[in-house]
Each structure stands twice: as structure tokens, then as C-alpha cells.
Amino acid sequence: MATQLWEALRESIFAYTGLSPAAFFTAIAAGLALYHVCSNWLSPSAAYEVERDGGEEEEQSVPLPPPVEVGEITGEELKQYDGTDPNKPLLMAIKGQIYDISQSRMFYGPGGPYALFAGKDASRALAKMSFDDKDLNGDLTGLGAFELEALQDWEYKFMSKYVKVGTVKNDRNRSTETSEAVENGNADVRKPEEELTKQSIVDDKNKA
């Protein structure tokens, strides 16, 4: 019975494929192996989800130096830490908080899927899951609830995985605070004429 079934199967394989049973099953095995290899490849969009979920595994051939505090720096100064200079740490900011992401250089360093985020406050891009240059900033204006929630996930991930080393100086907020202080009468603001008059009085006293 088994012999008859095998003969029937062999004849069917040859009739439909023109292959011998050995060649047929070899082709199936090769196809499965190829599928397994291809399924492990990650596109940039897939890597986006892998990095957010913290599922990447990286090998560091050289031990990384300890994170260095950069303090409060401007957005222009932050651009110096985009990975193009191997002697500087790889930094990135979320909601104005700067993190040392040097341990994830394969993702954020030159050639990585997130290389354009390094050296910037990429809050808006992360919230919108966007790779557009116009979104590579920390402006959260007009973002929806879903986008803000996505950004919050990224922030929690960065807080738990990377070391915070500084903050991005917000010149716009500083200008606003100064204006409010002037309006409230809390700022020590004098007219140029008043300053010149007071300085002249001091000079006269010193000469006497």
C-alpha cells in the first residue's frame, strides 16, 4: 500500500512540476530557508518600532567612555554631537532634554536608520513618526493626542535606557520671560540716558 502511494505521489509530482521527488523537496527546503533569511531583514520603518520597544541588541567592540555632562546648550551647539566627529559623544534631545545615545550608534550614528535625528531635538519627528526635515525640531504645536502619547513612549524609553547629560536652551522662552518681567516691573531695565547720567556722576566723584 505504501509503495502504491509513493508511486502515485511521484507520478503526480512529475506530472505537475516536471521534477523528480528529490529535486522537488530540495526546492521546497531551499525556498523555506530563503524566506527565513529574508524575514529577518529590517527595513527602516521596522527598525523604528524595534528601537522604540528597546528590542535591539548591539555589540560594542570598544568600551564606551562614561557620559559627559554638557549642561545647557543651544540647538546649534547640539548639532556638533551628531556622530560625524568620532571624538564626541552621540547626543539627541527629546522635549528639550539631551541624552547620550552613544551606545546605540548603529541606529543613530552615520549610516543608521535614525542618523538624521542625532544632534537635534527630534521631538516632533518622533511624535509624528516622520523622517521629514521640517519635523526635525522640538516644536510640539498642533500635535494630536495620539502623537503626544507616542512621544511620551519615546521619552520614557530614553529616560530608562540613556543618561541625561543636559538641556537645550530655549531662547524663545527666555525672551518671553524677560518681556513678562518688564511688564510686571520685576526687571532692572534703565534707559540709556539714565545710565549715562549715573555713570557721569560716579566719574565726577572719582575725580574729586
GIFEN-V716146 format. One record per residue. N is the residue number from 1. RES is the residue in one small letter. PHI is phi in whole degrees, 0 to 359 (NA if undefined). NEAR is the number of other C-alpha atoms within 8 Angstrom. Layout:
BEGIN
n->N res->RES phi->PHI near->NEAR
n->N res->RES phi->PHI near->NEAR
END
This chain:
BEGIN
n->1 res->m phi->NA near->4
n->2 res->a phi->297 near->5
n->3 res->t phi->295 near->6
n->4 res->q phi->295 near->7
n->5 res->l phi->296 near->8
n->6 res->w phi->297 near->8
n->7 res->e phi->296 near->8
n->8 res->a phi->295 near->8
n->9 res->l phi->295 near->8
n->10 res->r phi->296 near->10
n->11 res->e phi->293 near->8
n->12 res->s phi->293 near->8
n->13 res->i phi->299 near->13
n->14 res->f phi->293 near->11
n->15 res->a phi->292 near->7
n->16 res->y phi->271 near->6
n->17 res->t phi->243 near->7
n->18 res->g phi->76 near->7
n->19 res->l phi->249 near->9
n->20 res->s phi->284 near->9
n->21 res->p phi->306 near->9
n->22 res->a phi->297 near->7
n->23 res->a phi->294 near->8
n->24 res->f phi->297 near->11
n->25 res->f phi->289 near->8
n->26 res->t phi->295 near->8
n->27 res->a phi->296 near->8
n->28 res->i phi->296 near->8
n->29 res->a phi->296 near->8
n->30 res->a phi->295 near->8
n->31 res->g phi->295 near->8
n->32 res->l phi->295 near->8
n->33 res->a phi->295 near->8
n->34 res->l phi->295 near->8
n->35 res->y phi->297 near->8
n->36 res->h phi->297 near->8
n->37 res->v phi->294 near->8
n->38 res->c phi->294 near->7
n->39 res->s phi->291 near->7
n->40 res->n phi->271 near->6
n->41 res->w phi->284 near->6
n->42 res->l phi->248 near->8
n->43 res->s phi->279 near->6
n->44 res->p phi->305 near->7
n->45 res->s phi->292 near->7
n->46 res->a phi->290 near->8
n->47 res->a phi->297 near->10
n->48 res->y phi->305 near->10
n->49 res->e phi->287 near->8
n->50 res->v phi->298 near->10
n->51 res->e phi->293 near->10
n->52 res->r phi->296 near->10
n->53 res->d phi->278 near->7
n->54 res->g phi->72 near->7
n->55 res->g phi->261 near->7
n->56 res->e phi->279 near->6
n->57 res->e phi->233 near->4
n->58 res->e phi->241 near->7
n->59 res->e phi->251 near->4
n->60 res->q phi->256 near->7
n->61 res->s phi->287 near->4
n->62 res->v phi->238 near->4
n->63 res->p phi->302 near->5
n->64 res->l phi->280 near->7
n->65 res->p phi->291 near->4
n->66 res->p phi->297 near->4
n->67 res->p phi->301 near->8
n->68 res->v phi->245 near->5
n->69 res->e phi->293 near->6
n->70 res->v phi->255 near->7
n->71 res->g phi->72 near->7
n->72 res->e phi->266 near->8
n->73 res->i phi->231 near->11
n->74 res->t phi->276 near->9
n->75 res->g phi->298 near->10
n->76 res->e phi->293 near->6
n->77 res->e phi->292 near->8
n->78 res->l phi->295 near->14
n->79 res->k phi->298 near->10
n->80 res->q phi->290 near->10
n->81 res->y phi->250 near->15
n->82 res->d phi->266 near->15
n->83 res->g phi->97 near->16
n->84 res->t phi->288 near->8
n->85 res->d phi->259 near->8
n->86 res->p phi->295 near->6
n->87 res->n phi->273 near->4
n->88 res->k phi->246 near->7
n->89 res->p phi->292 near->11
n->90 res->l phi->265 near->15
n->91 res->l phi->239 near->16
n->92 res->m phi->204 near->17
n->93 res->a phi->242 near->15
n->94 res->i phi->229 near->11
n->95 res->k phi->53 near->7
n->96 res->g phi->83 near->10
n->97 res->q phi->261 near->10
n->98 res->i phi->264 near->14
n->99 res->y phi->237 near->13
n->100 res->d phi->274 near->14
n->101 res->i phi->251 near->13
n->102 res->s phi->302 near->9
n->103 res->q phi->291 near->8
n->104 res->s phi->248 near->9
n->105 res->r phi->300 near->12
n->106 res->m phi->294 near->8
n->107 res->f phi->267 near->10
n->108 res->y phi->256 near->17
n->109 res->g phi->283 near->15
n->110 res->p phi->308 near->8
n->111 res->g phi->91 near->7
n->112 res->g phi->280 near->10
n->113 res->p phi->294 near->9
n->114 res->y phi->247 near->10
n->115 res->a phi->303 near->12
n->116 res->l phi->288 near->6
n->117 res->f phi->276 near->11
n->118 res->a phi->294 near->15
n->119 res->g phi->76 near->14
n->120 res->k phi->219 near->14
n->121 res->d phi->271 near->16
n->122 res->a phi->260 near->14
n->123 res->s phi->304 near->15
n->124 res->r phi->296 near->13
n->125 res->a phi->296 near->13
n->126 res->l phi->292 near->11
n->127 res->a phi->297 near->13
n->128 res->k phi->268 near->8
n->129 res->m phi->51 near->6
n->130 res->s phi->242 near->8
n->131 res->f phi->247 near->8
n->132 res->d phi->283 near->7
n->133 res->d phi->301 near->5
n->134 res->k phi->293 near->5
n->135 res->d phi->261 near->10
n->136 res->l phi->275 near->14
n->137 res->n phi->203 near->11
n->138 res->g phi->261 near->11
n->139 res->d phi->283 near->6
n->140 res->l phi->257 near->7
n->141 res->t phi->298 near->4
n->142 res->g phi->81 near->4
n->143 res->l phi->285 near->8
n->144 res->g phi->276 near->6
n->145 res->a phi->298 near->6
n->146 res->f phi->296 near->6
n->147 res->e phi->291 near->10
n->148 res->l phi->293 near->10
n->149 res->e phi->292 near->9
n->150 res->a phi->297 near->11
n->151 res->l phi->296 near->12
n->152 res->q phi->297 near->8
n->153 res->d phi->299 near->9
n->154 res->w phi->298 near->10
n->155 res->e phi->297 near->9
n->156 res->y phi->299 near->8
n->157 res->k phi->297 near->11
n->158 res->f phi->292 near->9
n->159 res->m phi->298 near->9
n->160 res->s phi->275 near->6
n->161 res->k phi->255 near->6
n->162 res->y phi->247 near->9
n->163 res->v phi->267 near->9
n->164 res->k phi->283 near->9
n->165 res->v phi->238 near->12
n->166 res->g phi->172 near->12
n->167 res->t phi->224 near->11
n->168 res->v phi->269 near->14
n->169 res->k phi->291 near->9
n->170 res->n phi->257 near->7
n->171 res->d phi->295 near->6
n->172 res->r phi->295 near->6
n->173 res->n phi->293 near->7
n->174 res->r phi->296 near->8
n->175 res->s phi->296 near->8
n->176 res->t phi->296 near->8
n->177 res->e phi->297 near->8
n->178 res->t phi->295 near->9
n->179 res->s phi->297 near->8
n->180 res->e phi->294 near->8
n->181 res->a phi->295 near->10
n->182 res->v phi->295 near->10
n->183 res->e phi->297 near->7
n->184 res->n phi->274 near->7
n->185 res->g phi->77 near->6
n->186 res->n phi->264 near->7
n->187 res->a phi->265 near->8
n->188 res->d phi->272 near->4
n->189 res->v phi->246 near->5
n->190 res->r phi->240 near->6
n->191 res->k phi->288 near->6
n->192 res->p phi->305 near->6
n->193 res->e phi->296 near->6
n->194 res->e phi->295 near->8
n->195 res->e phi->295 near->9
n->196 res->l phi->295 near->8
n->197 res->t phi->297 near->8
n->198 res->k phi->295 near->8
n->199 res->q phi->293 near->8
n->200 res->s phi->295 near->8
n->201 res->i phi->298 near->8
n->202 res->v phi->297 near->8
n->203 res->d phi->298 near->8
n->204 res->d phi->298 near->8
n->205 res->k phi->296 near->7
n->206 res->n phi->292 near->6
n->207 res->k phi->284 near->5
n->208 res->a phi->291 near->4
END
